[in-house]
Amino acid sequence: MSIPIFVAAALCEIGGCFSFWAWLRLGKSALWLLPGVALLVAFAWLLTLVDSSAAGRAYATYGGIYIAASLGWLWVAEGVRPDRWDLLGAAVCVAGACIILLAPRAA
């Protein structure tokens, strides 16, 4: 159940941060900040839903998912296709996230 939550959190964080990017770097209206703030609040709330006994472990796992989702955003929203180095880097990060998420832990 954690993976869909991580993906939803990543989309919320990326969308929220992009609204600030659009306002400050692309010259969009400050009204772009309203959905951006809402998305960032949703992102923080979603991470609290992850079944983990330690917030830091949940955040570390999320980091790998976030990197891969950011490359998806790069391609879909910005029209820039990730190159092989982007994909390799994301694969390494997702592998690390899987190790953190799926490692056997003492109860």
N, CA, C and O atoms as CSV, one atom per row, in Angstrom:
chain,resi,resn,atom,element,x,y,z
A,1,MET,N,N,0.813,-1.198,0.000
A,1,MET,CA,C,0.000,0.000,0.000
A,1,MET,C,C,0.856,1.262,0.000
A,1,MET,O,O,0.357,2.324,-0.372
A,2,SER,N,N,2.112,1.188,0.398
A,2,SER,CA,C,2.956,2.375,0.493
A,2,SER,C,C,3.297,2.989,-0.858
A,2,SER,O,O,3.366,4.212,-0.980
A,3,ILE,N,N,3.510,2.163,-1.869
A,3,ILE,CA,C,3.943,2.689,-3.171
A,3,ILE,C,C,2.922,3.667,-3.757
A,3,ILE,O,O,3.320,4.749,-4.190
A,4,PRO,N,N,1.623,3.339,-3.792
A,4,PRO,CA,C,0.675,4.338,-4.322
A,4,PRO,C,C,0.661,5.633,-3.509
A,4,PRO,O,O,0.472,6.714,-4.068
A,5,ILE,N,N,0.859,5.531,-2.208
A,5,ILE,CA,C,0.910,6.740,-1.373
A,5,ILE,C,C,2.148,7.562,-1.728
A,5,ILE,O,O,2.067,8.784,-1.855
A,6,PHE,N,N,3.294,6.895,-1.890
A,6,PHE,CA,C,4.512,7.606,-2.270
A,6,PHE,C,C,4.349,8.290,-3.628
A,6,PHE,O,O,4.774,9.431,-3.803
A,7,VAL,N,N,3.740,7.599,-4.578
A,7,VAL,CA,C,3.546,8.179,-5.918
A,7,VAL,C,C,2.615,9.388,-5.835
A,7,VAL,O,O,2.895,10.428,-6.430
A,8,ALA,N,N,1.513,9.256,-5.103
A,8,ALA,CA,C,0.589,10.387,-4.951
A,8,ALA,C,C,1.278,11.558,-4.258
A,8,ALA,O,O,1.095,12.710,-4.652
A,9,ALA,N,N,2.072,11.265,-3.225
A,9,ALA,CA,C,2.808,12.319,-2.520
A,9,ALA,C,C,3.787,13.006,-3.465
A,9,ALA,O,O,3.918,14.229,-3.444
A,10,ALA,N,N,4.468,12.229,-4.286
A,10,ALA,CA,C,5.429,12.809,-5.226
A,10,ALA,C,C,4.738,13.738,-6.213
A,10,ALA,O,O,5.229,14.832,-6.489
A,11,LEU,N,N,3.610,13.308,-6.742
A,11,LEU,CA,C,2.884,14.158,-7.688
A,11,LEU,C,C,2.413,15.445,-7.024
A,11,LEU,O,O,2.458,16.514,-7.633
A,12,CYS,N,N,1.964,15.347,-5.781
A,12,CYS,CA,C,1.545,16.549,-5.048
A,12,CYS,C,C,2.728,17.477,-4.798
A,12,CYS,O,O,2.624,18.689,-4.987
A,13,GLU,N,N,3.849,16.908,-4.374
A,13,GLU,CA,C,5.008,17.763,-4.090
A,13,GLU,C,C,5.541,18.415,-5.362
A,13,GLU,O,O,5.843,19.608,-5.374
A,14,ILE,N,N,5.654,17.641,-6.415
A,14,ILE,CA,C,6.165,18.193,-7.669
A,14,ILE,C,C,5.226,19.268,-8.207
A,14,ILE,O,O,5.672,20.336,-8.626
A,15,GLY,N,N,3.930,18.983,-8.194
A,15,GLY,CA,C,2.961,19.980,-8.660
A,15,GLY,C,C,2.988,21.234,-7.809
A,15,GLY,O,O,2.924,22.346,-8.333
A,16,GLY,N,N,3.082,21.060,-6.498
A,16,GLY,CA,C,3.134,22.206,-5.599
A,16,GLY,C,C,4.382,23.036,-5.809
A,16,GLY,O,O,4.316,24.264,-5.874
A,17,CYS,N,N,5.512,22.375,-5.916
A,17,CYS,CA,C,6.768,23.104,-6.148
A,17,CYS,C,C,6.779,23.750,-7.528
A,17,CYS,O,O,7.316,24.845,-7.699
A,18,PHE,N,N,6.189,23.076,-8.511
A,18,PHE,CA,C,6.158,23.661,-9.852
A,18,PHE,C,C,5.327,24.943,-9.876
A,18,PHE,O,O,5.620,25.857,-10.645
A,19,SER,N,N,4.295,25.012,-9.038
A,19,SER,CA,C,3.496,26.245,-9.019
A,19,SER,C,C,4.356,27.430,-8.566
A,19,SER,O,O,4.210,28.537,-9.085
A,20,PHE,N,N,5.248,27.199,-7.603
A,20,PHE,CA,C,6.168,28.254,-7.192
A,20,PHE,C,C,7.171,28.571,-8.311
A,20,PHE,O,O,7.502,29.732,-8.551
A,21,TRP,N,N,7.638,27.537,-8.977
A,21,TRP,CA,C,8.552,27.712,-10.106
A,21,TRP,C,C,7.871,28.559,-11.194
A,21,TRP,O,O,8.464,29.490,-11.739
A,22,ALA,N,N,6.620,28.213,-11.489
A,22,ALA,CA,C,5.888,28.948,-12.525
A,22,ALA,C,C,5.728,30.417,-12.142
A,22,ALA,O,O,5.870,31.301,-12.987
A,23,TRP,N,N,5.439,30.670,-10.889
A,23,TRP,CA,C,5.254,32.045,-10.424
A,23,TRP,C,C,6.568,32.824,-10.480
A,23,TRP,O,O,6.621,33.924,-11.030
A,24,LEU,N,N,7.634,32.242,-9.902
A,24,LEU,CA,C,8.891,32.973,-9.777
A,24,LEU,C,C,9.770,32.937,-11.026
A,24,LEU,O,O,10.467,33.906,-11.325
A,25,ARG,N,N,9.736,31.829,-11.748
A,25,ARG,CA,C,10.664,31.692,-12.876
A,25,ARG,C,C,9.999,31.867,-14.232
A,25,ARG,O,O,10.652,32.256,-15.201
A,26,LEU,N,N,8.698,31.582,-14.305
A,26,LEU,CA,C,8.005,31.672,-15.593
A,26,LEU,C,C,7.097,32.892,-15.684
A,26,LEU,O,O,6.442,33.110,-16.704
A,27,GLY,N,N,7.058,33.691,-14.611
A,27,GLY,CA,C,6.265,34.912,-14.633
A,27,GLY,C,C,4.763,34.717,-14.576
A,27,GLY,O,O,4.012,35.596,-14.999
A,28,LYS,N,N,4.313,33.590,-14.065
A,28,LYS,CA,C,2.873,33.347,-13.936
A,28,LYS,C,C,2.306,34.154,-12.776
A,28,LYS,O,O,3.044,34.672,-11.939
A,29,SER,N,N,1.003,34.248,-12.745
A,29,SER,CA,C,0.304,34.979,-11.689
A,29,SER,C,C,0.561,34.351,-10.321
A,29,SER,O,O,0.799,33.149,-10.208
A,30,ALA,N,N,0.509,35.186,-9.289
A,30,ALA,CA,C,0.649,34.689,-7.917
A,30,ALA,C,C,-0.498,33.759,-7.550
A,30,ALA,O,O,-0.402,33.026,-6.565
A,31,LEU,N,N,-1.566,33.773,-8.311
A,31,LEU,CA,C,-2.678,32.843,-8.063
A,31,LEU,C,C,-2.247,31.385,-8.236
A,31,LEU,O,O,-2.906,30.479,-7.726
A,32,TRP,N,N,-1.156,31.161,-8.947
A,32,TRP,CA,C,-0.619,29.807,-9.080
A,32,TRP,C,C,-0.205,29.236,-7.724
A,32,TRP,O,O,-0.090,28.020,-7.566
A,33,LEU,N,N,0.016,30.111,-6.756
A,33,LEU,CA,C,0.448,29.657,-5.438
A,33,LEU,C,C,-0.676,28.983,-4.657
A,33,LEU,O,O,-0.405,28.146,-3.796
A,34,LEU,N,N,-1.913,29.326,-4.936
A,34,LEU,CA,C,-3.033,28.732,-4.189
A,34,LEU,C,C,-3.101,27.218,-4.354
A,34,LEU,O,O,-3.087,26.500,-3.354
A,35,PRO,N,N,-3.174,26.712,-5.576
A,35,PRO,CA,C,-3.157,25.242,-5.690
A,35,PRO,C,C,-1.813,24.659,-5.257
A,35,PRO,O,O,-1.749,23.526,-4.779
A,36,GLY,N,N,-0.740,25.433,-5.425
A,36,GLY,CA,C,0.581,24.956,-5.016
A,36,GLY,C,C,0.653,24.678,-3.529
A,36,GLY,O,O,1.156,23.636,-3.110
A,37,VAL,N,N,0.152,25.605,-2.732
A,37,VAL,CA,C,0.153,25.414,-1.273
A,37,VAL,C,C,-0.734,24.230,-0.900
A,37,VAL,O,O,-0.367,23.422,-0.047
A,38,ALA,N,N,-1.897,24.126,-1.535
A,38,ALA,CA,C,-2.805,22.999,-1.249
A,38,ALA,C,C,-2.130,21.663,-1.585
A,38,ALA,O,O,-2.252,20.694,-0.836
A,39,LEU,N,N,-1.428,21.624,-2.700
A,39,LEU,CA,C,-0.727,20.394,-3.078
A,39,LEU,C,C,0.392,20.055,-2.100
A,39,LEU,O,O,0.608,18.882,-1.795
A,40,LEU,N,N,1.091,21.045,-1.612
A,40,LEU,CA,C,2.163,20.782,-0.645
A,40,LEU,C,C,1.602,20.306,0.694
A,40,LEU,O,O,2.217,19.473,1.361
A,41,VAL,N,N,0.450,20.824,1.088
A,41,VAL,CA,C,-0.207,20.328,2.302
A,41,VAL,C,C,-0.633,18.874,2.090
A,41,VAL,O,O,-0.451,18.037,2.974
A,42,ALA,N,N,-1.199,18.575,0.921
A,42,ALA,CA,C,-1.604,17.194,0.615
A,42,ALA,C,C,-0.399,16.262,0.618
A,42,ALA,O,O,-0.484,15.135,1.107
A,43,PHE,N,N,0.716,16.724,0.077
A,43,PHE,CA,C,1.948,15.935,0.074
A,43,PHE,C,C,2.358,15.555,1.501
A,43,PHE,O,O,2.632,14.389,1.784
A,44,ALA,N,N,2.396,16.540,2.388
A,44,ALA,CA,C,2.808,16.271,3.775
A,44,ALA,C,C,1.833,15.318,4.454
A,44,ALA,O,O,2.255,14.417,5.178
A,45,TRP,N,N,0.551,15.503,4.232
A,45,TRP,CA,C,-0.467,14.629,4.826
A,45,TRP,C,C,-0.320,13.201,4.301
A,45,TRP,O,O,-0.392,12.245,5.073
A,46,LEU,N,N,-0.116,13.058,2.998
A,46,LEU,CA,C,0.010,11.717,2.419
A,46,LEU,C,C,1.175,10.943,3.038
A,46,LEU,O,O,1.056,9.744,3.289
A,47,LEU,N,N,2.289,11.612,3.282
A,47,LEU,CA,C,3.422,10.890,3.872
A,47,LEU,C,C,3.115,10.364,5.272
A,47,LEU,O,O,3.728,9.393,5.717
A,48,THR,N,N,2.171,10.998,5.968
A,48,THR,CA,C,1.803,10.483,7.291
A,48,THR,C,C,1.018,9.181,7.197
A,48,THR,O,O,0.869,8.478,8.196
A,49,LEU,N,N,0.516,8.852,6.016
A,49,LEU,CA,C,-0.279,7.630,5.835
A,49,LEU,C,C,0.579,6.390,5.594
A,49,LEU,O,O,0.073,5.269,5.628
A,50,VAL,N,N,1.862,6.587,5.353
A,50,VAL,CA,C,2.757,5.458,5.088
A,50,VAL,C,C,2.939,4.650,6.360
A,50,VAL,O,O,3.175,5.197,7.437
A,51,ASP,N,N,2.825,3.340,6.213
A,51,ASP,CA,C,2.981,2.435,7.355
A,51,ASP,C,C,4.466,2.267,7.664
A,51,ASP,O,O,5.135,1.397,7.108
A,52,SER,N,N,4.962,3.105,8.551
A,52,SER,CA,C,6.364,3.055,8.946
A,52,SER,C,C,6.458,3.492,10.400
A,52,SER,O,O,5.749,4.397,10.841
A,53,SER,N,N,7.339,2.838,11.131
A,53,SER,CA,C,7.510,3.206,12.534
A,53,SER,C,C,8.433,4.411,12.695
A,53,SER,O,O,8.512,4.986,13.780
A,54,ALA,N,N,9.132,4.798,11.627
A,54,ALA,CA,C,10.069,5.914,11.694
A,54,ALA,C,C,9.848,6.854,10.518
A,54,ALA,O,O,9.893,6.438,9.360
A,55,ALA,N,N,9.614,8.105,10.820
A,55,ALA,CA,C,9.374,9.092,9.766
A,55,ALA,C,C,10.578,9.198,8.828
A,55,ALA,O,O,10.408,9.282,7.612
A,56,GLY,N,N,11.776,9.195,9.378
A,56,GLY,CA,C,12.967,9.320,8.549
A,56,GLY,C,C,13.091,8.215,7.522
A,56,GLY,O,O,13.519,8.460,6.394
A,57,ARG,N,N,12.718,6.991,7.903
A,57,ARG,CA,C,12.774,5.868,6.961
A,57,ARG,C,C,11.733,6.056,5.857
A,57,ARG,O,O,12.004,5.776,4.690
A,58,ALA,N,N,10.557,6.525,6.225
A,58,ALA,CA,C,9.514,6.784,5.225
A,58,ALA,C,C,9.978,7.874,4.263
A,58,ALA,O,O,9.773,7.762,3.054
A,59,TYR,N,N,10.604,8.932,4.794
A,59,TYR,CA,C,11.069,10.029,3.943
A,59,TYR,C,C,12.198,9.574,3.032
A,59,TYR,O,O,12.254,9.972,1.869
A,60,ALA,N,N,13.096,8.743,3.547
A,60,ALA,CA,C,14.206,8.239,2.739
A,60,ALA,C,C,13.684,7.391,1.583
A,60,ALA,O,O,14.148,7.513,0.449
A,61,THR,N,N,12.718,6.533,1.884
A,61,THR,CA,C,12.128,5.713,0.832
A,61,THR,C,C,11.432,6.592,-0.193
A,61,THR,O,O,11.565,6.384,-1.399
A,62,TYR,N,N,10.696,7.565,0.292
A,62,TYR,CA,C,9.988,8.490,-0.590
A,62,TYR,C,C,10.948,9.205,-1.540
A,62,TYR,O,O,10.599,9.470,-2.690
A,63,GLY,N,N,12.135,9.512,-1.075
A,63,GLY,CA,C,13.108,10.232,-1.895
A,63,GLY,C,C,13.389,9.549,-3.220
A,63,GLY,O,O,13.469,10.214,-4.253
A,64,GLY,N,N,13.540,8.240,-3.208
A,64,GLY,CA,C,13.785,7.500,-4.451
A,64,GLY,C,C,12.606,7.572,-5.397
A,64,GLY,O,O,12.773,7.734,-6.606
A,65,ILE,N,N,11.411,7.450,-4.838
A,65,ILE,CA,C,10.198,7.535,-5.650
A,65,ILE,C,C,10.059,8.946,-6.223
A,65,ILE,O,O,9.673,9.117,-7.379
A,66,TYR,N,N,10.372,9.946,-5.416
A,66,TYR,CA,C,10.288,11.342,-5.853
A,66,TYR,C,C,11.202,11.600,-7.053
A,66,TYR,O,O,10.803,12.274,-8.003
A,67,ILE,N,N,12.413,11.072,-7.012
A,67,ILE,CA,C,13.353,11.286,-8.108
A,67,ILE,C,C,12.804,10.706,-9.407
A,67,ILE,O,O,12.852,11.361,-10.448
A,68,ALA,N,N,12.287,9.492,-9.352
A,68,ALA,CA,C,11.724,8.878,-10.554
A,68,ALA,C,C,10.499,9.660,-11.047
A,68,ALA,O,O,10.340,9.877,-12.248
A,69,ALA,N,N,9.646,10.078,-10.121
A,69,ALA,CA,C,8.463,10.854,-10.505
A,69,ALA,C,C,8.852,12.201,-11.102
A,69,ALA,O,O,8.176,12.700,-12.002
A,70,SER,N,N,9.932,12.791,-10.610
A,70,SER,CA,C,10.399,14.069,-11.156
A,70,SER,C,C,10.803,13.932,-12.619
A,70,SER,O,O,10.570,14.836,-13.422
A,71,LEU,N,N,11.404,12.809,-12.959
A,71,LEU,CA,C,11.767,12.579,-14.358
A,71,LEU,C,C,10.523,12.364,-15.219
A,71,LEU,O,O,10.489,12.759,-16.384
A,72,GLY,N,N,9.503,11.734,-14.636
A,72,GLY,CA,C,8.220,11.627,-15.339
A,72,GLY,C,C,7.622,13.007,-15.597
A,72,GLY,O,O,7.098,13.275,-16.679
A,73,TRP,N,N,7.707,13.881,-14.590
A,73,TRP,CA,C,7.225,15.264,-14.739
A,73,TRP,C,C,8.022,15.988,-15.832
A,73,TRP,O,O,7.455,16.689,-16.669
A,74,LEU,N,N,9.339,15.804,-15.805
A,74,LEU,CA,C,10.209,16.410,-16.806
A,74,LEU,C,C,9.721,16.074,-18.213
A,74,LEU,O,O,9.671,16.938,-19.089
A,75,TRP,N,N,9.367,14.815,-18.413
A,75,TRP,CA,C,8.966,14.343,-19.728
A,75,TRP,C,C,7.547,14.792,-20.079
A,75,TRP,O,O,7.316,15.359,-21.147
A,76,VAL,N,N,6.597,14.533,-19.171
A,76,VAL,CA,C,5.181,14.795,-19.470
A,76,VAL,C,C,4.847,16.283,-19.425
A,76,VAL,O,O,4.228,16.800,-20.354
A,77,ALA,N,N,5.241,16.972,-18.371
A,77,ALA,CA,C,4.831,18.360,-18.185
A,77,ALA,C,C,5.748,19.359,-18.890
A,77,ALA,O,O,5.298,20.410,-19.346
A,78,GLU,N,N,7.045,19.021,-18.975
A,78,GLU,CA,C,7.980,19.977,-19.548
A,78,GLU,C,C,8.449,19.608,-20.952
A,78,GLU,O,O,9.144,20.387,-21.605
A,79,GLY,N,N,8.066,18.416,-21.415
A,79,GLY,CA,C,8.395,18.017,-22.775
A,79,GLY,C,C,9.856,17.694,-23.017
A,79,GLY,O,O,10.317,17.709,-24.158
A,80,VAL,N,N,10.593,17.400,-21.944
A,80,VAL,CA,C,12.016,17.054,-22.069
A,80,VAL,C,C,12.159,15.566,-21.744
A,80,VAL,O,O,11.890,15.130,-20.625
A,81,ARG,N,N,12.578,14.817,-22.727
A,81,ARG,CA,C,12.711,13.375,-22.522
A,81,ARG,C,C,13.970,13.077,-21.699
A,81,ARG,O,O,15.062,13.526,-22.047
A,82,PRO,N,N,13.815,12.315,-20.602
A,82,PRO,CA,C,14.989,11.942,-19.797
A,82,PRO,C,C,15.976,11.130,-20.636
A,82,PRO,O,O,15.574,10.300,-21.451
A,83,ASP,N,N,17.265,11.377,-20.429
A,83,ASP,CA,C,18.269,10.607,-21.155
A,83,ASP,C,C,18.645,9.359,-20.358
A,83,ASP,O,O,18.106,9.117,-19.278
A,84,ARG,N,N,19.552,8.590,-20.886
A,84,ARG,CA,C,19.907,7.319,-20.244
A,84,ARG,C,C,20.530,7.543,-18.875
A,84,ARG,O,O,20.379,6.700,-17.991
A,85,TRP,N,N,21.225,8.655,-18.677
A,85,TRP,CA,C,21.840,8.932,-17.382
A,85,TRP,C,C,20.781,9.293,-16.347
A,85,TRP,O,O,20.886,8.919,-15.179
A,86,ASP,N,N,19.764,10.022,-16.790
A,86,ASP,CA,C,18.635,10.304,-15.898
A,86,ASP,C,C,17.987,8.997,-15.451
A,86,ASP,O,O,17.716,8.792,-14.268
A,87,LEU,N,N,17.745,8.121,-16.420
A,87,LEU,CA,C,17.067,6.855,-16.109
A,87,LEU,C,C,17.927,5.954,-15.230
A,87,LEU,O,O,17.421,5.309,-14.311
A,88,LEU,N,N,19.216,5.911,-15.511
A,88,LEU,CA,C,20.114,5.105,-14.677
A,88,LEU,C,C,20.137,5.647,-13.249
A,88,LEU,O,O,20.041,4.879,-12.292
A,89,GLY,N,N,20.262,6.952,-13.105
A,89,GLY,CA,C,20.263,7.552,-11.776
A,89,GLY,C,C,18.971,7.276,-11.025
A,89,GLY,O,O,18.995,6.964,-9.834
A,90,ALA,N,N,17.844,7.389,-11.719
A,90,ALA,CA,C,16.557,7.112,-11.081
A,90,ALA,C,C,16.459,5.648,-10.679
A,90,ALA,O,O,15.935,5.333,-9.611
A,91,ALA,N,N,16.960,4.747,-11.526
A,91,ALA,CA,C,16.912,3.315,-11.205
A,91,ALA,C,C,17.725,3.015,-9.947
A,91,ALA,O,O,17.301,2.225,-9.103
A,92,VAL,N,N,18.881,3.641,-9.825
A,92,VAL,CA,C,19.703,3.454,-8.621
A,92,VAL,C,C,18.954,3.955,-7.390
A,92,VAL,O,O,18.957,3.305,-6.345
A,93,CYS,N,N,18.313,5.116,-7.523
A,93,CYS,CA,C,17.574,5.680,-6.389
A,93,CYS,C,C,16.380,4.819,-6.003
A,93,CYS,O,O,16.126,4.609,-4.817
A,94,VAL,N,N,15.646,4.321,-6.991
A,94,VAL,CA,C,14.493,3.466,-6.701
A,94,VAL,C,C,14.964,2.151,-6.078
A,94,VAL,O,O,14.310,1.621,-5.181
A,95,ALA,N,N,16.095,1.623,-6.549
A,95,ALA,CA,C,16.649,0.407,-5.931
A,95,ALA,C,C,16.972,0.670,-4.467
A,95,ALA,O,O,16.672,-0.157,-3.606
A,96,GLY,N,N,17.570,1.795,-4.187
A,96,GLY,CA,C,17.860,2.158,-2.797
A,96,GLY,C,C,16.602,2.301,-1.977
A,96,GLY,O,O,16.546,1.854,-0.831
A,97,ALA,N,N,15.583,2.927,-2.558
A,97,ALA,CA,C,14.307,3.078,-1.859
A,97,ALA,C,C,13.690,1.715,-1.557
A,97,ALA,O,O,13.134,1.511,-0.478
A,98,CYS,N,N,13.786,0.787,-2.503
A,98,CYS,CA,C,13.239,-0.552,-2.279
A,98,CYS,C,C,13.990,-1.280,-1.165
A,98,CYS,O,O,13.387,-1.996,-0.366
A,99,ILE,N,N,15.296,-1.095,-1.119
A,99,ILE,CA,C,16.071,-1.720,-0.035
A,99,ILE,C,C,15.599,-1.190,1.309
A,99,ILE,O,O,15.386,-1.960,2.245
A,100,ILE,N,N,15.435,0.121,1.406
A,100,ILE,CA,C,14.994,0.721,2.664
A,100,ILE,C,C,13.592,0.247,3.021
A,100,ILE,O,O,13.322,-0.093,4.173
A,101,LEU,N,N,12.689,0.225,2.025
A,101,LEU,CA,C,11.282,-0.122,2.278
A,101,LEU,C,C,11.100,-1.611,2.580
A,101,LEU,O,O,10.322,-1.969,3.465
A,102,LEU,N,N,11.794,-2.463,1.870
A,102,LEU,CA,C,11.504,-3.898,1.926
A,102,LEU,C,C,12.472,-4.709,2.801
A,102,LEU,O,O,12.305,-5.919,2.948
A,103,ALA,N,N,13.467,-4.055,3.374
A,103,ALA,CA,C,14.443,-4.790,4.193
A,103,ALA,C,C,13.748,-5.431,5.405
A,103,ALA,O,O,12.881,-4.823,6.033
A,104,PRO,N,N,14.147,-6.666,5.714
A,104,PRO,CA,C,13.567,-7.295,6.912
A,104,PRO,C,C,14.030,-6.544,8.171
A,104,PRO,O,O,15.207,-6.221,8.324
A,105,ARG,N,N,13.113,-6.291,9.023
A,105,ARG,CA,C,13.423,-5.535,10.244
A,105,ARG,C,C,12.943,-6.345,11.461
A,105,ARG,O,O,11.944,-7.062,11.402
A,106,ALA,N,N,13.673,-6.206,12.533
A,106,ALA,CA,C,13.261,-6.842,13.782
A,106,ALA,C,C,12.006,-6.137,14.274
A,106,ALA,O,O,11.898,-4.915,14.179
A,107,ALA,N,N,11.081,-6.888,14.786
A,107,ALA,CA,C,9.805,-6.322,15.239
A,107,ALA,C,C,9.907,-5.526,16.485
A,107,ALA,O,O,8.902,-5.000,16.965
